[in-house]
Amino acid sequence: MAPLDRIPTENPPPTSTAWMNPARSIAIIAVVAIHSLGTVVEENFASMGPGWWLANTIDSACRWSVPVFIMISGALALDPDRGSKPRRFLSKRVWRIGIPLVFWTVVYVLFRRYYLQPDDDTWNPGIAILTGSPFVQLYFLYVLAGLTLLTPFFRLLSVHGSRRLQWGTGLIFLGIGMADQWVSMVFDVGEANIATRFLPMAGFYILGWVLRDIMLSVRGAVLAWGSLIIAVAGTAVWAGLGPGEKPWMFPYEYLAPGVVLASMAAYLLLHFHLREGFGLLHRFYPYSFGVFLLHPLLLYPVRNAMGLPDTVPGVLLHAVIMPIAYAIICAAVTWVAVKIPGFRAVFGEGGPRNPHTRPNVKKLRPGAKGSPTVTTTPEETTPPEPAGSGPFETDLGSEDIARGREPTP
C-alpha cells in the first residue's frame, strides 16, 4: 500500500470532458473492427500466414475500445458535481438502457436463431440471455445495466472518499476482475452470467473517474505511447505464440494484462490528443450508439457473402475499409430512426429530454420602466441532448452537468 500513501488526498482540478465525444467516435470504429476480424483471427489460425498475423495485430490494437467506453461512462456518472438523486438517475437510465436492452435482445435472438444458426438445435435462447451475452455485442448493455444500479453507491466514493481511497478501490476492483478472468478462462472455473457480468468491469468504471482529470505532459504522453505499443505487441505475440491451444484467446480478453495496460494508456492519450478540434468526430458521435446496436445486422450478411479474407489486402479491407463503411451506413440509419417517434426509445432516446431545465425568466432591466426583457442563466440555456446519443451520453441533463465540464463540439 506504500505507493497509495504518495497519492495526494485531493482530486486534481477539473478539466473539460469535450475530448470524450471524439474518443467514443474512434472507439466505436475499433469495436466494429474487432467484430469484423474476430472470426478471421479464430478460424484462420492454422495457416499462421502474414494475413493472420496482420489480423491478430489489428485485433490486439483495438482491444482498448470497450474498456475505454466503460471508463468514460464512469468518468461522467461518478462526477460528484452531478446532482441527480438516485431515483431520478435510475428512472432515466431505464429509458436509456433498459428499453434498448430488451428490444435488441429480442432482435438478436431472432437474428441468431433464424439467420445465423437456423439448424442448431443445441442453442438455447433462454440460456443465452441468462449468460448476459445473448449476442456478440449485447453483453455491453448488460454490463452497463449492472454498473448503473451501483452508480449511486459508487458516487459516494467520489463525493466523500479521498483521492487515495478512490485509487485503492478502483485498483482492488480491477485486480479482482483480472483474477476472475484468469481463473474462469485458464482453469475453466465459473462463468459470468446475467447477474454478475458487470462486476469484473467495475474497476474500469471507477478508474475512469479517477483518471479523468489527469493531464499528461509531453514526456508522459511518450511514455503512454510506449506502454500502449508494448501492450499491443505483447497481446499479439501471446495470442499467437503462447502455450496451449492456438490461438490462445485469453490475451484478447478485456481484463487480460496487456489489454488493461493498453486501455489505461489509450484513455490518457485520447485525453491528451483530443482536447480541441475534431469537429467531424463530434458530429458523428451522437449516432455511435446506433452504430453499436446495428452493425452486426449488416456485418454478418456482408461477411458471409464476401467470405473470410486470407490475404493481407483482404484483411486490410475487413479491418479498415469495411468497419468505416459499416459505421457510416449504421449512423445514417440511426439519423433517420431517431427522428421517428416509435423508434426513438429503442435507440435510448425515448425518455423525457432535459425535463428539469428551467424556463427563461423575465425580469425588468434595472432602472427601466418599460416592457420586461428576457435574461437567462447558463443552467437555463443548456441545449438539449443530441439525438441518437443513447446510453453513451451518460445522462448529461441540465441538472447533472458541472459547469465547464460538459462535452461540447
C-alpha positions, 0 to 999 in steps of 0.5 A: 500500500506504500505507493497509495500513501504518495497519492495526494488526498485531493482530486486534481482540478477539473478539466473539460470532458469535450475530448470524450465525444471524439474518443467514443467516435474512434472507439466505436470504429475499433469495436466494429473492427474487432467484430469484423476480424474476430472470426478471421483471427479464430478460424484462420489460425492454422495457416499462421500466414502474414494475413493472420498475423496482420489480423491478430495485430489489428485485433490486439490494437483495438482491444482498448475500445470497450474498456475505454467506453466503460471508463468514460461512462464512469468518468461522467456518472461518478462526477460528484458535481452531478446532482441527480438523486438516485431515483431520478438517475435510475428512472432515466437510465431505464429509458436509456438502457433498459428499453434498448436492452430488451428490444435488441435482445429480442432482435438478436435472438431472432437474428441468431436463431433464424439467420445465423444458426437456423439448424442448431438445435443445441442453442438455447435462447433462454440460456443465452440471455441468462449468460448476459451475452445473448449476442456478440455485442449485447453483453455491453448493455448488460454490463452497463445495466449492472454498473448503473444500479451501483452508480449511486453507491459508487458516487459516494466514493467520489463525493466523500472518499479521498483521492487515495481511497478512490485509487485503492478501490478502483485498483482492488476492483480491477485486480479482482476482475483480472483474477476472475478472468484468469481463473474462469478462462485458464482453469475453466472455473465459473462463468459470468452470467446475467447477474454478475457480468458487470462486476469484473468491469467495475474497476474500469468504471471507477478508474475512469473517474479517477483518471479523468482529470489527469493531464499528461505532459509531453514526456508522459504522453511518450511514455503512454505511447510506449506502454500502449505499443508494448501492450499491443505487441505483447497481446499479439505475440501471446495470442499467437505464440503462447502455450496451449491451444492456438490461438490462445484467446485469453490475451484478447480478453478485456481484463487480460494484462496487456489489454488493461495496460493498453486501455489505461494508456489509450484513455490518457492519450485520447485525453491528451490528443483530443482536447480541441478540434475534431469537429467531424468526430463530434458530429458523428458521435451522437449516432455511435450508439446506433452504430453499436446496436446495428452493425452486426445486422449488416456485418454478418450478411456482408461477411458471409457473402464476401467470405473470410479474407486470407490475404493481407489486402483482404484483411486490410479491407475487413479491418479498415475499409469495411468497419468505416463503411459499416459505421457510416451506413449504421449512423445514417440509419440511426439519423433517420430512426431517431427522428421517428417517434416509435423508434426513438426509445429503442435507440435510448432516446425515448425518455423525457429530454432535459425535463428539469431545465428551467424556463427563461425568466423575465425580469425588468432591466434595472432602472427601466420602466418599460416592457420586461426583457428576457435574461437567462442563466447558463443552467437555463440555456443548456441545449438539449441532448443530441439525438441518437446519443443513447446510453453513451451520453451518460445522462448529461441533463441540465441538472447533472452537468458541472459547469465547464465540464460538459462535452461540447463540439 
